[in-house]
Amino acid sequence: MRKKKHKKSRLPQIVGLTVLFILLFIGWSMLGPQPEIPKPISQAADDFKKNPKIENIIDLTGQQAKAVTDKVGDAAKSAGKALDGAALPDKAGKLADSAAKGADKLGKQVKQGGDSALVKVSTIWHVEETVTSLRSDPEWVSLQRIPDHTRKALLAIEDHDFYKHGALDYVGIARAAFANLKAGEVQQGGSTLTQQMVKNVFLSSEQTFTRKAEEAILATRVEQKYSKDEILEIYFNTTYFGAGAYGIRDAAKKYFGKEPARLTLPESAMLAAMPYAPSALNPYENPAGCAKRVRLVLKEMLKYGYIGNTECEDALSRGVTLKNGRTLLLE
């Protein structure tokens, strides 16, 4: 009797091609030919450097600005069509075709808004100036003044391999790509802390292919300019922690009435829990939901060796006492 041949799963090919396309797109964006920036945009970039929050930088209805956005759009469109004729398995071919259409859509979107394109150009080229401006805020807290257990709490729940991978976590991207492909929609982002920080500081929170591509490019630029410790410091000072609190100092004062340097382990776990869903996990409005997330943070800290069993049990038994006197029970 002949042995039946078992068909090999094409899933690894599909996931691999997804990651490959992402890498090619980022590489093309960073290393490919860059359009010459005309004088009006250069002047606007200087204005943006002086004031990143300026609303009306320059009128981009002129022909020079249009030419720049046309070049970017055509380049993105060409990148999208590059995979059309590739000899790939059926499912992988469809995935590549979908990615190609996404890149083509990116080209069209870039053409639509000269103003948006200007802000993106200014953002990429003036990352350091923007960060320097943020650091001049008197409420800024250096990483040295943030307790070690506070840092570890955030890393455990958001990105435990932060110090091991680069700007992008390719394993996380592959995992998210598979989940999104299976669901037929964007459900997971696979974002690193660097990507989250870039989104907080420079981009919107929309879940689109265009925004994720911009996020990946900016995250790569940021990791070229800053150390992991510096990125973590920026994250702590720019993240929204709910209840109107932006940055760790504002959050520590709003929730506990103290400086970040005095945060306890349970309090740190609560702050680390907030970026996931800052409004939904507001401890003043949803104490049960917040407590559930805090327990998860502590368990993740234990899982990755940031704390021991005794520390974890002690934190769970102590709970979290808020500024208004209410205590979140964790047991």
C-alpha positions as CSV (number, residue, x, y, z in Angstrom):
1,M,0.0,0.0,0.0
2,R,1.2,3.5,-0.8
3,K,1.6,5.8,2.1
4,K,-0.5,8.9,1.9
5,K,1.4,12.1,1.5
6,H,0.6,14.6,4.2
7,K,0.2,18.1,2.9
8,K,2.5,20.5,4.6
9,S,0.9,23.5,6.2
10,R,1.4,26.8,4.3
11,L,0.8,28.8,7.5
12,P,4.6,29.3,8.1
13,Q,5.0,30.6,4.5
14,I,2.1,33.0,5.0
15,V,3.4,34.4,8.3
16,G,6.9,34.5,6.9
17,L,5.8,36.5,3.8
18,T,3.9,38.9,6.0
19,V,7.0,39.7,8.1
20,L,9.1,39.8,4.9
21,F,6.8,42.4,3.4
22,I,6.9,44.5,6.5
23,L,10.7,44.4,6.5
24,L,10.9,45.3,2.8
25,F,8.5,48.2,3.2
26,I,10.5,49.6,6.1
27,G,13.8,49.1,4.4
28,W,12.5,50.8,1.2
29,S,11.1,53.7,3.2
30,M,14.4,54.3,5.0
31,L,17.0,53.4,2.4
32,G,15.2,54.1,-0.9
33,P,15.6,57.3,-2.9
34,Q,14.3,60.3,-1.1
35,P,12.6,63.2,-2.9
36,E,14.3,66.6,-2.8
37,I,12.5,68.8,-0.4
38,P,11.6,72.2,-2.0
39,K,12.1,75.5,-0.2
40,P,8.5,76.0,1.0
41,I,8.6,72.7,2.8
42,S,12.1,73.4,4.2
43,Q,10.9,76.7,5.6
44,A,7.8,75.0,7.1
45,A,10.0,72.4,8.7
46,D,12.0,75.2,10.4
47,D,8.7,76.7,11.7
48,F,7.7,73.3,13.0
49,K,11.1,72.9,14.7
50,K,10.4,76.1,16.6
51,N,6.9,75.2,17.5
52,P,5.8,71.6,17.0
53,K,2.2,72.4,17.9
54,I,1.8,75.1,15.2
55,E,-1.5,74.7,13.5
56,N,-1.2,76.4,10.1
57,I,2.4,75.9,9.0
58,I,2.2,76.7,5.3
59,D,-0.1,76.7,2.4
60,L,0.6,73.5,0.5
61,T,-1.6,74.0,-2.5
62,G,1.4,75.1,-4.6
63,Q,2.8,73.1,-7.4
64,Q,6.1,72.3,-5.6
65,A,4.4,70.7,-2.6
66,K,2.1,68.8,-4.9
67,A,5.1,67.5,-6.8
68,V,6.7,66.1,-3.6
69,T,3.5,64.3,-2.5
70,D,3.1,62.9,-6.0
71,K,6.6,61.4,-5.9
72,V,6.0,59.8,-2.5
73,G,2.6,58.5,-3.7
74,D,3.9,57.1,-6.9
75,A,6.8,55.4,-5.1
76,A,4.4,53.8,-2.6
77,K,2.2,52.7,-5.4
78,S,5.1,51.1,-7.2
79,A,6.1,49.3,-4.1
80,G,2.6,47.9,-3.8
81,K,2.7,46.5,-7.3
82,A,6.2,44.9,-6.9
83,L,4.8,41.7,-5.6
84,D,1.9,41.3,-8.1
85,G,3.7,38.8,-10.4
86,A,5.5,36.8,-7.7
87,A,5.1,33.0,-7.9
88,L,3.6,32.3,-4.5
89,P,1.2,29.7,-3.1
90,D,-2.4,30.7,-3.4
91,K,-3.0,31.9,0.1
92,A,0.4,33.6,0.4
93,G,-0.3,35.2,-3.0
94,K,-3.6,36.6,-1.8
95,L,-1.8,37.9,1.4
96,A,0.9,39.6,-0.7
97,D,-1.8,41.1,-3.0
98,S,-3.6,42.5,0.0
99,A,-0.4,44.0,1.3
100,A,0.3,45.5,-2.2
101,K,-3.1,47.1,-2.2
102,G,-2.4,48.5,1.2
103,A,0.8,50.1,-0.1
104,D,-1.1,51.4,-3.1
105,K,-3.7,52.9,-0.8
106,L,-0.9,54.5,1.2
107,G,0.2,56.3,-2.0
108,K,-3.2,57.6,-2.6
109,Q,-3.6,58.8,0.9
110,V,-0.3,60.7,0.8
111,K,-1.4,62.4,-2.4
112,Q,-4.6,63.6,-0.7
113,G,-3.1,65.7,2.0
114,G,-0.1,68.0,1.5
115,D,-0.5,69.4,5.0
116,S,-0.4,65.9,6.5
117,A,2.7,65.0,4.4
118,L,4.5,68.1,5.7
119,V,3.8,67.3,9.3
120,K,5.2,63.8,8.7
121,V,8.3,65.1,7.0
122,S,8.9,67.5,9.8
123,T,8.2,64.9,12.4
124,I,10.8,62.4,11.0
125,W,13.5,65.1,10.6
126,H,12.9,66.8,13.9
127,V,12.5,64.0,16.3
128,E,15.4,65.2,18.5
129,E,14.0,68.8,18.6
130,T,10.6,67.6,19.6
131,V,12.0,65.4,22.4
132,T,14.2,68.2,23.6
133,S,11.2,70.4,23.8
134,L,9.3,67.8,25.8
135,R,12.2,67.3,28.2
136,S,12.2,71.0,29.0
137,D,8.9,70.6,30.8
138,P,9.4,71.2,34.5
139,E,7.2,68.2,35.3
140,W,9.6,65.9,33.4
141,V,10.9,63.0,35.6
142,S,14.3,61.4,34.8
143,L,14.5,57.6,34.7
144,Q,16.8,57.6,37.7
145,R,13.9,59.1,39.8
146,I,11.5,56.3,38.8
147,P,11.7,53.3,41.1
148,D,13.1,50.1,39.7
149,H,9.9,48.2,40.5
150,T,7.9,50.8,38.6
151,R,10.0,50.3,35.5
152,K,9.8,46.5,35.8
153,A,6.0,46.6,36.3
154,L,5.6,48.4,33.0
155,L,8.1,46.1,31.1
156,A,6.4,43.0,32.5
157,I,3.0,43.8,31.2
158,E,3.8,45.8,28.0
159,D,7.1,44.6,26.6
160,H,9.2,42.1,28.7
161,D,11.8,41.8,25.9
162,F,12.2,45.5,25.5
163,Y,16.0,45.4,26.1
164,K,16.5,42.4,23.8
165,H,14.8,43.3,20.6
166,G,15.1,46.4,18.3
167,A,12.5,49.0,17.4
168,L,10.2,46.2,16.2
169,D,9.6,42.8,17.8
170,Y,9.4,40.5,14.7
171,V,8.1,37.5,16.7
172,G,5.3,39.8,18.1
173,I,4.6,41.1,14.6
174,A,4.3,37.6,13.2
175,R,2.0,36.6,16.0
176,A,-0.2,39.7,15.5
177,A,-0.2,39.1,11.7
178,F,-1.5,35.6,12.1
179,A,-4.2,36.7,14.6
180,N,-5.3,39.5,12.3
181,L,-5.3,37.3,9.2
182,K,-7.4,34.7,11.1
183,A,-9.9,37.4,12.3
184,G,-10.0,39.2,9.0
185,E,-9.4,42.6,10.8
186,V,-6.8,44.4,12.9
187,Q,-7.1,43.0,16.4
188,Q,-3.5,43.0,17.6
189,G,-0.6,45.4,16.9
190,G,2.4,43.5,18.2
191,S,3.8,47.0,19.2
192,T,7.0,47.4,21.2
193,L,7.3,50.1,23.9
194,T,9.2,52.2,21.3
195,Q,6.3,52.0,18.9
196,Q,3.9,52.9,21.6
197,M,6.0,55.9,22.6
198,V,6.2,57.0,19.0
199,K,2.4,56.7,18.7
200,N,1.9,58.7,21.9
201,V,4.2,61.5,20.9
202,F,4.1,61.8,17.1
203,L,1.1,60.0,15.7
204,S,-2.6,59.2,16.0
205,S,-4.0,56.0,17.6
206,E,-5.9,54.9,14.5
207,Q,-5.5,51.2,13.5
208,T,-4.6,51.4,9.8
209,F,-1.9,50.1,7.6
210,T,-0.7,53.6,6.8
211,R,-0.3,54.6,10.5
212,K,1.4,51.3,11.4
213,A,3.9,51.8,8.6
214,E,4.6,55.4,9.8
215,E,5.0,54.1,13.3
216,A,7.5,51.4,12.3
217,I,9.6,53.9,10.4
218,L,9.6,56.5,13.2
219,A,10.3,53.8,15.8
220,T,13.4,52.7,13.9
221,R,14.6,56.3,13.6
222,V,14.0,56.8,17.4
223,E,16.0,53.7,18.3
224,Q,18.9,54.9,16.2
225,K,19.0,58.2,18.1
226,Y,18.2,57.2,21.7
227,S,19.2,54.4,24.1
228,K,16.6,52.0,25.6
229,D,16.8,53.8,28.9
230,E,16.1,57.2,27.2
231,I,13.1,55.7,25.3
232,L,11.7,54.2,28.5
233,E,12.0,57.6,30.2
234,I,10.2,59.3,27.3
235,Y,7.5,56.7,27.5
236,F,6.9,57.3,31.2
237,N,6.7,61.0,30.7
238,T,4.4,61.1,27.7
239,T,1.9,58.2,28.2
240,Y,-1.7,58.8,29.2
241,F,-2.5,57.1,32.5
242,G,-6.2,57.9,32.6
243,A,-8.2,60.4,34.7
244,G,-6.7,63.3,32.8
245,A,-3.1,62.3,33.9
246,Y,-0.4,62.6,31.3
247,G,3.0,61.4,32.4
248,I,4.1,59.5,35.5
249,R,4.4,62.5,37.8
250,D,0.9,63.7,37.0
251,A,-0.4,60.2,37.5
252,A,1.4,59.6,40.8
253,K,0.0,62.8,42.2
254,K,-3.5,62.3,40.8
255,Y,-3.9,58.8,42.1
256,F,-1.7,58.7,45.2
257,G,-0.8,62.3,46.0
258,K,2.9,61.6,45.9
259,E,6.0,61.9,43.8
260,P,7.0,59.0,41.5
261,A,10.1,58.3,43.6
262,R,7.8,57.2,46.5
263,L,5.7,54.8,44.6
264,T,5.2,51.3,46.2
265,L,5.1,48.0,44.3
266,P,1.3,47.8,44.2
267,E,1.0,51.4,43.2
268,S,3.5,50.8,40.4
269,A,1.6,47.8,39.2
270,M,-1.6,49.9,39.0
271,L,0.1,52.6,36.9
272,A,1.6,50.0,34.7
273,A,-1.9,48.6,34.2
274,M,-3.3,51.9,33.0
275,P,-1.9,52.4,29.4
276,Y,-3.7,49.3,28.2
277,A,-7.1,51.0,28.5
278,P,-6.7,54.3,30.5
279,S,-10.3,55.3,30.4
280,A,-11.9,51.9,30.9
281,L,-9.5,51.0,33.8
282,N,-9.9,54.3,35.7
283,P,-9.8,53.1,39.4
284,Y,-12.2,55.8,40.5
285,E,-14.9,54.6,38.1
286,N,-14.0,51.0,37.6
287,P,-12.2,49.7,40.6
288,A,-13.0,46.0,39.9
289,G,-11.7,46.1,36.4
290,C,-8.6,48.0,37.4
291,A,-7.9,45.6,40.3
292,K,-8.1,42.7,37.8
293,R,-5.5,44.2,35.6
294,V,-3.2,45.1,38.5
295,R,-3.3,41.4,39.6
296,L,-2.2,40.5,36.0
297,V,0.7,42.9,36.2
298,L,1.9,41.4,39.4
299,K,1.6,37.9,38.1
300,E,3.6,38.9,34.9
301,M,6.3,40.4,37.1
302,L,6.5,37.1,39.0
303,K,6.5,35.1,35.7
304,Y,9.5,37.0,34.3
305,G,11.4,37.0,37.6
306,Y,11.1,40.7,38.4
307,I,9.7,39.9,41.8
308,G,9.6,36.8,44.1
309,N,6.6,34.9,45.5
310,T,6.9,36.8,48.8
311,E,6.9,40.2,47.2
312,C,3.9,39.2,45.0
313,E,1.9,37.9,47.8
314,D,2.6,40.9,50.0
315,A,1.6,43.3,47.2
316,L,-1.7,41.4,46.6
317,S,-2.5,41.4,50.3
318,R,-1.7,45.1,50.7
319,G,-3.9,46.3,47.8
320,V,-3.7,49.8,46.4
321,T,-4.9,52.8,48.4
322,L,-5.9,55.7,46.3
323,K,-5.7,59.4,47.1
324,N,-9.4,59.6,48.0
325,G,-8.9,56.8,50.6
326,R,-10.5,54.0,48.6
327,T,-8.6,50.7,48.5
328,L,-8.4,48.4,45.6
329,L,-8.6,44.9,46.9
330,L,-6.3,42.5,45.0
331,E,-7.1,39.2,46.7
